Amino acid sequence: MVKLKEDTRKSIAELTLMDDIFMNKVFENDIGRTALLLRIILKNDKIKVIKATTQQKLKNLLGHDLQLDILAQNENGTLFNVEIQNQSSGAAARRARYHLSLLDSLSLPKGKTYKQLPDNYVVFITQNDVLKGGLPLYHINRKIEENDKAFADGSHIIYVNNKIKDDTPLGRLMHDFTCKNPDDMYYTELAEKARYFKETEKGLTNMGDVFEKFAAKRAKEAAKEAAEATAKENKIEFAKGLLADGMSIEFTVRHSKLSEAEVRELAAKLSA
Protein backbone atom coordinates (compact mmCIF):
# COMPACT_ATOMS: atom_id res chain seq x y z
CA MET A 1 0.00 0.00 0.00
CA VAL A 2 1.25 3.45 -0.92
CA LYS A 3 2.66 5.48 1.94
CA LEU A 4 0.09 8.21 2.46
CA LYS A 5 -0.78 10.04 5.61
CA GLU A 6 -3.37 8.00 7.47
CA ASP A 7 -5.82 10.90 7.58
CA THR A 8 -5.37 11.49 3.82
CA ARG A 9 -6.07 7.82 3.06
CA LYS A 10 -9.19 7.90 5.24
CA SER A 11 -10.36 11.11 3.57
CA ILE A 12 -9.94 9.60 0.10
CA ALA A 13 -11.98 6.56 1.19
CA GLU A 14 -14.82 8.94 2.12
CA LEU A 15 -14.87 10.78 -1.21
CA THR A 16 -17.74 10.37 -3.68
CA LEU A 17 -18.44 11.64 -7.16
CA MET A 18 -20.37 14.50 -5.54
CA ASP A 19 -16.98 15.81 -4.35
CA ASP A 20 -15.39 18.01 -7.01
CA ILE A 21 -11.84 16.77 -6.55
CA PHE A 22 -12.83 13.11 -6.90
CA MET A 23 -15.28 13.63 -9.75
CA ASN A 24 -12.66 15.66 -11.63
CA LYS A 25 -10.16 12.78 -11.46
CA VAL A 26 -12.68 10.11 -12.45
CA PHE A 27 -13.86 12.01 -15.53
CA GLU A 28 -10.56 13.71 -16.42
CA ASN A 29 -9.96 13.31 -20.20
CA ASP A 30 -12.28 10.28 -20.09
CA ILE A 31 -14.41 10.30 -23.22
CA GLY A 32 -16.15 6.99 -22.49
CA ARG A 33 -17.32 7.74 -18.97
CA THR A 34 -18.31 11.29 -19.89
CA ALA A 35 -20.41 9.89 -22.73
CA LEU A 36 -22.04 7.45 -20.29
CA LEU A 37 -22.92 10.34 -17.97
CA LEU A 38 -24.44 12.45 -20.75
CA ARG A 39 -26.33 9.58 -22.39
CA ILE A 40 -28.07 8.75 -19.11
CA ILE A 41 -28.94 12.34 -18.20
CA LEU A 42 -30.11 13.28 -21.71
CA LYS A 43 -31.68 9.86 -22.42
CA ASN A 44 -29.83 9.71 -25.71
CA ASP A 45 -27.67 6.65 -26.42
CA LYS A 46 -26.43 8.20 -29.67
CA ILE A 47 -24.34 10.94 -28.04
CA LYS A 48 -20.76 10.57 -29.23
CA VAL A 49 -18.23 12.53 -27.20
CA ILE A 50 -15.02 13.45 -29.04
CA LYS A 51 -13.42 15.57 -26.30
CA ALA A 52 -13.77 15.70 -22.52
CA THR A 53 -11.83 17.76 -19.99
CA THR A 54 -12.20 18.69 -16.34
CA GLN A 55 -11.34 21.96 -14.60
CA GLN A 56 -11.36 23.76 -17.95
CA LYS A 57 -10.96 27.51 -17.47
CA LEU A 58 -13.00 29.80 -19.71
CA LYS A 59 -11.56 33.29 -19.99
CA ASN A 60 -13.78 36.33 -20.33
CA LEU A 61 -11.72 39.41 -21.19
CA LEU A 62 -14.59 41.71 -20.21
CA GLY A 63 -15.95 39.91 -17.17
CA HIS A 64 -15.92 36.95 -14.80
CA ASP A 65 -13.89 33.85 -15.74
CA LEU A 66 -15.26 30.34 -15.19
CA GLN A 67 -13.61 27.07 -14.21
CA LEU A 68 -15.81 24.22 -15.35
CA ASP A 69 -16.08 20.82 -13.67
CA ILE A 70 -16.60 18.94 -16.95
CA LEU A 71 -16.56 20.33 -20.48
CA ALA A 72 -17.34 17.91 -23.30
CA GLN A 73 -17.95 18.22 -27.02
CA ASN A 74 -19.69 15.93 -29.49
CA GLU A 75 -19.04 15.40 -33.19
CA ASN A 76 -21.51 18.18 -34.13
CA GLY A 77 -19.72 20.82 -32.04
CA THR A 78 -22.31 20.81 -29.25
CA LEU A 79 -20.76 21.67 -25.88
CA PHE A 80 -21.83 20.07 -22.61
CA ASN A 81 -20.88 21.63 -19.28
CA VAL A 82 -21.61 19.42 -16.23
CA GLU A 83 -21.28 20.98 -12.78
CA ILE A 84 -21.48 19.34 -9.35
CA GLN A 85 -23.22 21.62 -6.84
CA ASN A 86 -23.42 20.67 -3.16
CA GLN A 87 -24.61 24.13 -2.13
CA SER A 88 -27.93 25.40 -3.48
CA SER A 89 -26.46 28.88 -3.90
CA GLY A 90 -23.97 27.45 -6.39
CA ALA A 91 -26.76 26.37 -8.72
CA ALA A 92 -28.53 29.71 -9.02
CA ALA A 93 -30.51 30.27 -12.22
CA ARG A 94 -28.40 33.25 -13.25
CA ARG A 95 -25.23 31.20 -12.84
CA ALA A 96 -26.61 28.62 -15.28
CA ARG A 97 -27.40 31.44 -17.70
CA TYR A 98 -23.84 32.78 -17.41
CA HIS A 99 -22.27 29.37 -17.97
CA LEU A 100 -24.40 28.94 -21.10
CA SER A 101 -23.44 32.39 -22.40
CA LEU A 102 -19.73 31.54 -22.23
CA LEU A 103 -20.30 28.20 -23.94
CA ASP A 104 -22.05 30.05 -26.76
CA SER A 105 -19.17 32.50 -27.05
CA LEU A 106 -16.84 29.54 -27.76
CA SER A 107 -19.12 28.00 -30.35
CA LEU A 108 -19.27 30.56 -33.16
CA PRO A 109 -15.88 31.32 -34.73
CA LYS A 110 -15.42 34.36 -36.94
CA GLY A 111 -16.86 33.89 -40.39
CA LYS A 112 -19.60 31.51 -39.28
CA THR A 113 -23.31 32.33 -39.51
CA TYR A 114 -25.72 32.26 -36.58
CA LYS A 115 -27.37 29.17 -38.07
CA GLN A 116 -24.12 27.33 -37.42
CA LEU A 117 -24.28 27.98 -33.66
CA PRO A 118 -24.79 24.49 -32.16
CA ASP A 119 -27.11 23.48 -29.36
CA ASN A 120 -25.28 23.83 -26.03
CA TYR A 121 -26.04 22.30 -22.64
CA VAL A 122 -25.40 23.27 -19.02
CA VAL A 123 -26.13 20.49 -16.52
CA PHE A 124 -26.17 21.04 -12.77
CA ILE A 125 -26.12 17.90 -10.63
CA THR A 126 -27.33 19.21 -7.28
CA GLN A 127 -27.13 17.61 -3.86
CA ASN A 128 -30.49 19.14 -2.93
CA ASP A 129 -33.70 19.62 -4.87
CA VAL A 130 -32.82 23.22 -5.79
CA LEU A 131 -35.97 23.83 -7.85
CA LYS A 132 -38.14 22.20 -5.16
CA GLY A 133 -40.47 20.36 -7.53
CA GLY A 134 -39.80 16.87 -6.26
CA LEU A 135 -38.62 15.81 -9.72
CA PRO A 136 -35.50 13.83 -10.61
CA LEU A 137 -34.79 16.01 -13.63
CA TYR A 138 -35.66 19.53 -14.77
CA HIS A 139 -35.28 20.68 -18.38
CA ILE A 140 -35.24 24.44 -18.84
CA ASN A 141 -35.80 25.59 -22.41
CA ARG A 142 -37.07 28.92 -23.68
CA LYS A 143 -40.60 29.37 -24.93
CA ILE A 144 -42.85 32.11 -26.32
CA GLU A 145 -45.12 33.16 -23.47
CA GLU A 146 -48.05 34.28 -25.63
CA ASN A 147 -48.61 30.93 -27.34
CA ASP A 148 -46.51 28.56 -25.19
CA LYS A 149 -44.54 27.40 -28.23
CA ALA A 150 -40.87 26.51 -28.06
CA PHE A 151 -38.33 29.21 -28.91
CA ALA A 152 -35.80 26.88 -30.48
CA ASP A 153 -32.57 28.80 -29.93
CA GLY A 154 -30.60 25.67 -29.04
CA SER A 155 -29.93 26.60 -25.41
CA HIS A 156 -30.55 23.93 -22.79
CA ILE A 157 -30.24 24.03 -19.00
CA ILE A 158 -30.80 20.86 -17.00
CA TYR A 159 -30.93 20.35 -13.24
CA VAL A 160 -30.44 16.81 -11.93
CA ASN A 161 -31.77 16.17 -8.42
CA ASN A 162 -29.34 13.88 -6.58
CA LYS A 163 -31.91 13.30 -3.82
CA ILE A 164 -33.86 10.88 -6.03
CA LYS A 165 -32.17 7.48 -6.35
CA ASP A 166 -34.96 5.31 -7.75
CA ASP A 167 -34.64 2.18 -9.89
CA THR A 168 -34.10 4.00 -13.20
CA PRO A 169 -30.88 4.58 -15.15
CA LEU A 170 -30.74 8.13 -13.79
CA GLY A 171 -31.64 7.05 -10.24
CA ARG A 172 -28.91 4.41 -10.29
CA LEU A 173 -26.43 7.00 -11.60
CA MET A 174 -27.32 9.36 -8.74
CA HIS A 175 -26.88 6.44 -6.32
CA ASP A 176 -23.39 5.86 -7.75
CA PHE A 177 -22.54 9.54 -7.37
CA THR A 178 -22.96 9.23 -3.58
CA CYS A 179 -21.23 5.85 -3.14
CA LYS A 180 -18.06 5.78 -1.07
CA ASN A 181 -17.43 2.11 -1.79
CA PRO A 182 -16.95 1.24 -5.48
CA ASP A 183 -18.35 -2.24 -4.77
CA ASP A 184 -21.74 -0.66 -4.12
CA MET A 185 -21.96 1.07 -7.52
CA TYR A 186 -24.32 -0.04 -10.29
CA TYR A 187 -22.26 1.17 -13.25
CA THR A 188 -19.10 -0.92 -13.64
CA GLU A 189 -17.37 1.82 -15.67
CA LEU A 190 -17.64 4.25 -12.76
CA ALA A 191 -16.83 1.59 -10.15
CA GLU A 192 -13.62 0.59 -11.96
CA LYS A 193 -12.34 4.17 -12.13
CA ALA A 194 -13.34 4.92 -8.54
CA ARG A 195 -11.61 1.73 -7.40
CA TYR A 196 -8.44 2.76 -9.26
CA PHE A 197 -8.15 6.04 -7.31
CA LYS A 198 -9.16 4.51 -3.98
CA GLU A 199 -7.43 1.13 -3.97
CA THR A 200 -4.44 0.98 -6.35
CA GLU A 201 -1.01 2.28 -5.46
CA LYS A 202 -0.71 4.51 -8.53
CA GLY A 203 -4.23 5.85 -8.22
CA LEU A 204 -3.92 6.54 -4.51
CA THR A 205 -0.66 8.41 -5.05
CA ASN A 206 -2.29 10.54 -7.75
CA MET A 207 -5.40 11.18 -5.68
CA GLY A 208 -3.35 11.81 -2.53
CA ASP A 209 -1.32 14.53 -4.26
CA VAL A 210 -4.50 16.22 -5.46
CA PHE A 211 -6.21 15.91 -2.09
CA GLU A 212 -3.30 17.31 -0.10
CA LYS A 213 -2.97 20.28 -2.48
CA PHE A 214 -6.70 20.87 -2.15
CA ALA A 215 -6.53 20.62 1.66
CA ALA A 216 -3.62 23.09 1.77
CA LYS A 217 -5.53 25.49 -0.48
CA ARG A 218 -8.66 25.27 1.68
CA ALA A 219 -6.60 25.80 4.85
CA LYS A 220 -5.07 28.92 3.31
CA GLU A 221 -8.50 30.19 2.23
CA ALA A 222 -9.92 29.46 5.70
CA ALA A 223 -7.07 31.38 7.34
CA LYS A 224 -7.67 34.31 5.00
CA GLU A 225 -11.41 34.24 5.72
CA ALA A 226 -10.74 34.15 9.46
CA ALA A 227 -8.34 37.10 9.19
CA GLU A 228 -10.88 39.06 7.15
CA ALA A 229 -13.61 38.27 9.68
CA THR A 230 -11.39 39.45 12.52
CA ALA A 231 -10.54 42.65 10.67
CA LYS A 232 -14.23 43.28 9.97
CA GLU A 233 -15.13 42.71 13.62
CA ASN A 234 -12.42 45.19 14.66
CA LYS A 235 -13.88 47.77 12.27
CA ILE A 236 -17.34 47.21 13.73
CA GLU A 237 -16.13 47.62 17.31
CA PHE A 238 -14.22 50.77 16.33
CA ALA A 239 -17.32 52.19 14.62
CA LYS A 240 -19.46 51.42 17.67
CA GLY A 241 -17.00 53.34 19.82
CA LEU A 242 -17.09 56.36 17.49
CA LEU A 243 -20.88 56.37 17.40
CA ALA A 244 -21.08 56.00 21.19
CA ASP A 245 -18.83 59.05 21.49
CA GLY A 246 -21.30 61.06 19.43
CA MET A 247 -19.44 61.06 16.11
CA SER A 248 -21.49 61.58 12.97
CA ILE A 249 -22.40 58.88 10.46
CA GLU A 250 -20.12 60.50 7.86
CA PHE A 251 -17.16 60.72 10.28
CA THR A 252 -17.64 57.09 11.35
CA VAL A 253 -17.83 55.85 7.74
CA ARG A 254 -14.64 57.71 6.83
CA HIS A 255 -12.59 56.46 9.77
CA SER A 256 -13.95 52.92 10.27
CA LYS A 257 -13.85 52.03 6.55
CA LEU A 258 -17.30 50.46 6.83
CA SER A 259 -20.00 51.27 4.31
CA GLU A 260 -22.59 53.92 5.08
CA ALA A 261 -25.32 51.28 5.19
CA GLU A 262 -23.35 49.25 7.75
CA VAL A 263 -22.73 52.30 9.93
CA ARG A 264 -26.35 53.37 9.79
CA GLU A 265 -27.41 49.85 10.81
CA LEU A 266 -25.03 49.99 13.78
CA ALA A 267 -26.32 53.43 14.74
CA ALA A 268 -29.92 52.20 14.63
CA LYS A 269 -29.05 49.25 16.91
CA LEU A 270 -27.23 51.48 19.39
CA SER A 271 -30.13 53.89 19.61
CA ALA A 272 -32.80 51.16 19.92
Summary of the structure (lengths in Angstrom):
residues: 272
radius of gyration: 23.7
end to end distance: 63.9
largest distance: 72.5
contacts: 757
relative contact order: 0.12
helix: 51%
strand: 18%
